[in-house]
Amino acid sequence: RDKLYDKIHNIVQRILNEFDGNLALFETLNTEFEEFLARETRKSSLVEQRTRESERGRIKSQKAQETVDQVLREKIGRYRLPETVHSILVNGWSRVMFLAHLKDDTEHRWQETVKVVDDLVWCLHPHREDTERDQWVRVVPGLLKSLRAGLEEVSYNASRLDDMMGDLKHELAEAFRTSSSMEE
């Protein structure tokens, strides 16, 4: 039932039951009614504020997800990546990117998460030059560490994480071996 209706109904009942010619009852009931209206106005303002904040959060979340999806499409869409790598990026790392995008105002990690994608894709491609292979050797340990830390941070499936990281190491080793055999 409507609170305002109930309050007015109660006031009318009190007037009918309690009025004995003393006008002080009207002052008391008026004060109670004004307090009731003030409380209801505060409640209404709070609900309105929470609704606005919730909508802002929803829009920010939606925008973050769209940005993550777009970046991943651009970064990995043009390459044929091993299924393991594709799965890690799309099903796990995308969550890390999403959270980084949401927190970017305070933590500035968005660019780091994008760089992990770039580094991973770069490491999976053949590198013929010695300098590129030297860079590959320097990049991979930090890359694996960043991937694991990020995926653990978003509570990625722990048992699958170990298997996937093992598969990823295998894919990276294969890419390096392919690069080395191309040189011969």
C-alpha positions in Angstrom: 0.0 0.0 0.0 1.0 3.6 -0.5 2.8 5.1 2.5 1.4 8.6 1.8 -2.1 7.3 1.7 -1.6 5.4 4.9 -0.1 8.4 6.7 -3.0 10.7 5.6 -5.5 8.0 6.7 -3.8 7.7 10.1 -3.9 11.5 10.5 -7.6 11.6 9.7 -8.3 8.7 12.1 -6.4 10.5 14.9 -8.4 13.7 14.3 -11.7 11.8 14.4 -10.7 9.9 17.5 -8.6 12.4 19.5 -9.9 15.9 18.6 -11.5 17.4 21.7 -11.5 21.1 20.6 -7.8 21.6 21.4 -6.1 22.9 18.3 -2.6 21.7 19.5 -3.5 18.3 18.0 -3.5 19.8 14.5 0.0 21.4 15.1 1.3 18.0 16.3 -0.1 16.1 13.4 1.2 18.8 11.0 4.7 18.5 12.4 4.6 14.7 12.2 3.3 15.0 8.6 6.1 17.4 7.6 8.7 15.0 9.1 7.2 12.1 7.2 7.4 14.1 3.9 11.0 15.1 4.7 12.0 11.4 5.3 10.2 10.2 2.2 11.9 13.0 0.1 15.3 11.9 1.5 14.6 8.3 0.7 13.4 9.2 -2.8 16.6 11.2 -3.4 18.8 8.3 -2.2 17.0 5.9 -4.5 17.3 8.3 -7.4 21.1 8.8 -6.7 21.7 5.1 -6.4 19.8 4.5 -9.7 21.9 7.1 -11.5 25.2 5.6 -10.1 24.1 2.1 -11.0 23.3 3.3 -14.6 26.7 5.0 -14.8 28.4 1.9 -13.6 26.5 -0.2 -16.1 27.4 2.1 -19.0 31.0 2.2 -17.9 31.1 -1.6 -17.7 29.5 -1.9 -21.1 31.9 0.5 -22.6 34.9 -1.3 -21.0 33.7 -4.6 -22.5 33.2 -3.1 -25.9 36.7 -1.7 -25.8 38.3 -5.0 -24.7 36.4 -6.9 -27.5 37.5 -4.3 -30.1 41.1 -4.3 -29.0 41.3 -8.1 -29.0 39.6 -8.3 -32.4 42.1 -5.8 -33.8 45.1 -7.5 -32.2 44.4 -11.1 -32.8 41.8 -11.2 -35.6 44.3 -11.0 -38.4 46.5 -13.8 -37.1 45.9 -17.5 -37.0 46.8 -18.2 -33.4 47.0 -21.6 -31.7 43.7 -22.6 -30.0 45.4 -22.5 -26.6 46.6 -18.9 -27.1 43.3 -17.8 -28.5 41.4 -19.3 -25.5 43.8 -17.7 -23.0 43.3 -14.3 -24.6 39.6 -14.4 -25.2 38.4 -16.4 -22.2 40.9 -15.3 -19.5 43.0 -12.3 -20.4 39.9 -10.4 -21.6 38.8 -10.3 -18.0 42.1 -8.9 -16.9 41.8 -6.3 -19.6 38.2 -5.5 -18.6 39.1 -4.9 -14.9 42.2 -2.8 -16.0 40.0 -0.7 -18.2 37.5 -0.1 -15.4 40.3 0.8 -12.9 42.4 2.7 -15.4 41.7 6.1 -13.8 43.4 5.0 -10.6 45.8 2.2 -11.5 46.9 2.9 -15.1 47.2 -0.8 -16.1 45.2 -0.8 -19.3 48.2 -0.2 -21.6 50.1 -2.9 -19.7 47.4 -5.5 -20.5 47.3 -4.5 -24.2 51.1 -4.8 -24.3 50.8 -8.4 -23.0 48.6 -9.2 -26.0 51.0 -7.5 -28.4 54.0 -9.3 -26.8 52.3 -12.7 -26.9 51.4 -12.3 -30.6 54.9 -11.1 -31.4 56.5 -14.0 -29.6 54.5 -16.5 -31.6 55.7 -15.2 -34.9 58.9 -16.3 -36.6 62.0 -14.2 -35.9 65.0 -14.6 -38.2 67.3 -12.0 -36.8 69.6 -12.7 -33.8 68.5 -9.5 -32.2 64.9 -10.5 -32.4 65.6 -13.9 -31.0 67.5 -12.3 -28.1 64.6 -10.0 -27.5 62.3 -13.0 -27.6 64.4 -14.7 -24.9 64.2 -11.5 -22.7 60.4 -10.9 -23.3 59.0 -14.4 -22.7 59.7 -14.9 -18.9 58.1 -11.6 -18.0 55.2 -12.3 -20.4 54.5 -15.6 -18.8 54.7 -14.1 -15.3 52.3 -11.2 -16.3 49.8 -13.7 -17.8 49.8 -15.9 -14.8 49.6 -13.0 -12.3 46.7 -11.4 -14.2 44.8 -14.6 -14.7 45.2 -15.5 -11.0 44.0 -12.0 -10.1 40.7 -12.5 -11.9 40.4 -16.0 -10.3 40.8 -17.9 -13.5 40.1 -21.6 -13.1 43.3 -22.7 -11.2 43.4 -26.3 -12.5 43.0 -25.1 -16.1 45.4 -22.3 -15.6 48.3 -24.7 -15.0 47.4 -26.8 -18.0 47.0 -23.7 -20.2 50.2 -22.2 -19.1 52.0 -25.5 -19.9 50.4 -25.5 -23.4 51.3 -21.9 -23.9 55.0 -22.6 -23.0 54.9 -25.4 -25.5 53.5 -23.1 -28.2 56.1 -20.5 -27.5 58.9 -23.0 -27.5 57.6 -24.4 -30.9 57.5 -20.8 -32.3 61.1 -20.3 -31.1 62.3 -23.6 -32.6 60.6 -22.8 -35.9 62.4 -19.4 -35.9 65.7 -21.2 -35.2 65.2 -23.8 -37.9 64.3 -21.2 -40.5 67.8 -19.7 -39.9 69.6 -22.9 -40.8 
